[in-house]
Amino acid sequence: MYLNDRNIYQAARRAAGLTQEAAAERLGISVESIRAYETGLRVPPMEVADLMVICYNSQALAVQHLRASASMARELLPEVPQVRLPEAALSLIDRIYAFADKHRDRELIRIAQDGVIDEEERADFDEIARELEGIVQAAVALRCAGPGA
């Protein structure tokens, strides 16, 4: 539940420029609840986390909360690196071009066209899957990116 040694809920609240008192008022919960979430004593229920995402204007908090709350989400959702918009956009574009330049799309079509990944194709498929995970991570980072410097 911590991001760079700070609690994800506290980091999002502070990034929004809110005190615990102001956040509690806007969220319709007690300051004690905010403190419990920010010290890791309790995990906010999904409804409160949803309100925090809106109130704090933090898409990253949504992904981080899901990853912290459910093991299935940790398997499916990539970690969200905290980057600025220009860096996130350039990273995504770079990964997409690298994938295309290596013709990985064509390799994936070749592997998948028969509906079976055989032993000879497994290593290539796993490598392509890792590259696609990097593209997905970069896309999520772009979606959650903060403004440029």
N, C-alpha and C positions, 0 to 999 in steps of 0.2 A: 504493500500500500504506500510505499515511499518512492519518491522520484528525486534522485540526486540528494539523498538523505533528508528529504522533506516529504511529508505526507501529501498524497496526490490531491486531497480535498483542500488542505491548507494552501498548497501551491496554487491551485486554481482560484481560490478565494483571493489570495494576495495579488495574483496577476490581474484580477478584476478590480483591484483597488478598494476592496471592501473590508471593513472590520468584522470581527466575529458578530458583534451586536447588529450591524447593518445587514449582514448576511442572514442571520437568524430571523430578523424582522421580515425581510423580503421572502424568505423561504417558508415563513409561518411555523417555525420550530423554535425550540428554546436555545439559548446560548450554551447551556449545558450539553445539549445534543451536538451542537457544532464542535464543542471542545472534545467530546467523546469520539467523534468521527476523526478529528484532526490529530488526536493522540493515539489513535488505533485501538481504543477501548471497545468501540463498536463500529460495525460497517453500516453505512446508511442503507435503508431499504431502497429498492429500485425506484419507487415513486419520489423519494427525496433526492436520489442521485439524478433522476431526470430533471427535477427542478433546479438542482445545482448547475447542470450543464447549460440550461437556459439562462439562469440568473448570472452565472459567471461567464457566459458566452464562450464555453470551452468544449469544442468537439473532442479534443484530446482527453478530457476528463471522462467522456462517455466510453471511449475505448479502454482507458486505463481502469475504470470501474468494472467494466465487464470482464477484463482480464483478471482483475483481482478477486472477483466474486465467483467465477465459475471456471472449473478446470477445462471444460469443453471450449470455452472462449479463449483460454490461454493457448489451446492447440490450434484454433482457427484464426485468431486475430494476431497480427504482428504487433510487436512492441512499437510504441510511437516515439520516434526520436523528436526531441524538442528542437525544431529548426525554424528559421525564418522563411517566408514565402519564396524569395528568390533562390535560396539554397535548395528548398524542397522541389521547386519547379525544375531547376537545372539537374538535380539528382535523378528525378523521374525521367526526364527526357534523355539523359545520358544512358540510363539503364535500358530504356526502350530501344534506342539506337544500337547499343552494344548487342542486344538480343537479336535485332534484325540483321545487323552487319555480319553476325556469325551464322545467319540463316537458321537460327534455332526454331523458328516457326515451321520451316520446311521439315526439319528433323522431327519435330513433334508430330506433324502430319504423317510422316513416313512410319513412325513408331505406332501411332494410334489407329491408322487406317484399317487394320485387320481386327481391332478390338482386343488385342492381346499384347502384353508386354512380355516378350520371351527373355531368356537369360542373356542373350547377346545384346538386347536392347536396354536391359535394366539400368546399367551404369549411366548411359546417355540420358535415359528418362529421368533418373534421379537428379542428375546435374541440371537438366532443363527445369525440373520442378523447383530446385533451389534458386535458380535464376528468376523464375516467375515469382517466387516468394519475395525476392528482393524488389521486384517491380511492384508487387502489391504493397509491401512496406513503404516504398517511396510514394505510392499513390495515397496511402493513408496519411503519411506525413504531410503531403501537400494539402490534403483536406483539412488537416488539423493545424497547419502552419500559422505562425504569428505573422504580423506585418513586417515588412522589410525595415532595415535599419535606416 
